[in-house]
Amino acid sequence: MFLKQYPLRNPASSFRMWNEDGILFDYKNKKLLTLNSVAAKIIQLSDGKTTLENIIQEIAGEFNIDSSIVMADTSDFFREMMVKDLLRLSDKKVEHGWKELLEAWKNIEPYSKESPVSAGVNVSSAKGGGELLKKLTHDAEQLLIPLQVILELTYRCNLNCKHCYIENKIPNDLLKKEYFKLLDELAEMGTLEIVFTGGEPFLRKDFFHILEYARLLGFSCIIKTSGTLITEENIETLAELFPHEVHVSLYSMNPEEHDFITNTPGSFKKSKRIIELLAKRGIQVKISSALMKNTFHSAPLLLDFAGKVGARIIFDLILVPGREGSSTPLQLAAGDAELKEIFSNPELTSIIMGDDRYTSGNLELKTSWDTGDYMCGAGVVVAAVSPEGNVSPCTGMGLKLGNIKETSFKKIWHDSENIKMLRGIKNIELKTCMKCFKKEFCTRCPGIALQEKGSLTEISPSSCLIAGYAIRKAGDQKR
């Protein structure tokens, strides 16, 4: 009877095969697991539709091992995964989609026996996943796997932020079925993480359908939002879809200052309340805040608020021009006087100079300055798709690679002349930057360099300015 049961992976997890091995996000315990090829195959087949007996037979056939040996070798692994509550056994086959899978999981009692001393199958974990994610990013670079894909679901927005770089907000959004097709393709290519952004993604009436489909395919999902359109009912729906993280924009703890930036009275109250409710419900929240001339002094209060609710926080110091050339956003950017004060605060400095870029959905940022390395992860491990279906290296680099309405994402990713050109640019071509003593403290973005200087390989003045303050602060800390 045991062999006739259907192993079911915890819905509060994401899984992707990776070079015959496997990667498993465990959201419940906030861990990232690596699994060897046999363990990964077990997890892949634990979909509630395949019996334990059939899983063993499939593994035996694939690895040319007797099924009795497979059963003996994997029984401890099954037990360990059940003890960790990453697998449960269902008496019935799970039909249809996410809601049925979730209901089946809730109706199964967790396994409560002790874990075996050794599972016999290599399973390693890294809390937070920073170092492991760095290794995945390196592997993805070698294999040209789009590890993270950013989906701009719409340019429409219910706010009108002064620093927003999206100027044309006329709706021309892809259909739900087009997103489903794209997600199928990305899952096959090995994409691990989907970032849903906009505009405001919650303006799409079908947003939860798209998110649900992505979760059903095993993607780790990040949502970027102002939070102003999220209701308490939405929070319950979100909680059952287990997003990796929800990023909510908050620019000041002063309601008037925040609402001045968003051009929307009452937006501060809504965003702050939603952050509190999301965190209370156990959904991982990250506060995204651009430090501007009239808001930077509120950063310590934002930091305190994040600590009280248990949210992570990231501060962005660089504003970019509008995509159609407007320089209005730049008028709000922090200058020398503001940066001097910002970098005088040790807590803010540690966040700005830290490694949070790896755990915050910013894989396109540079991690080393070796001469033969790609100058950026954009177009190498990161891609973006606009609401019209245009594929670009990232949201900050307006270099069109193709359109998924005309060509498959896979063909664009591998065959686009623009992407080949971009991947051909290595650090050695950054003549000025490679000689710069500030480069180890610089988060240079080629997309911003293109906007500021008209070249992907030129310096980025705004990045240079911030790197100067960062290196001075690092020198102060050593003394």
Salt bridges, closest charged atoms under 4 A:
GLU53 OE1 - LYS4 NZ 2.75
GLU58 OE2 - LYS41 NZ 3.81
GLU62 OE1 - LYS41 NZ 3.23
ASP76 OD1 - ARG79 NH2 3.11
GLU80 OE2 - LYS84 NZ 3.63
ASP85 OD2 - LYS28 NZ 3.46
ASP85 OD1 - ARG88 NE 2.87
GLU131 OE2 - LYS134 NZ 3.42
ASP139 OD2 - LYS135 NZ 2.98
ASP139 OD1 - HIS138 ND1 3.71
GLU152 OE2 - ARG323 NH2 2.98
ASP173 OD2 - ARG156 NH2 3.17
ASP206 OD1 - ARG204 NE 2.84
GLU212 OE1 - LYS99 NZ 2.99
GLU236 OE2 - ARG281 NE 2.96
GLU240 OE2 - LYS106 NZ 2.70
GLU245 OE1 - HIS247 NE2 2.99
GLU245 OE1 - ARG312 NH2 2.76
GLU257 OE2 - HIS297 NE2 2.89
GLU276 OE2 - LYS272 NZ 2.86
ASP356 OD1 - ARG312 NH1 2.36
ASP415 OD2 - LYS411 NZ 3.08
GLU417 OE2 - LYS420 NZ 3.90
ASP476 OD1 - ARG479 NH2 2.34
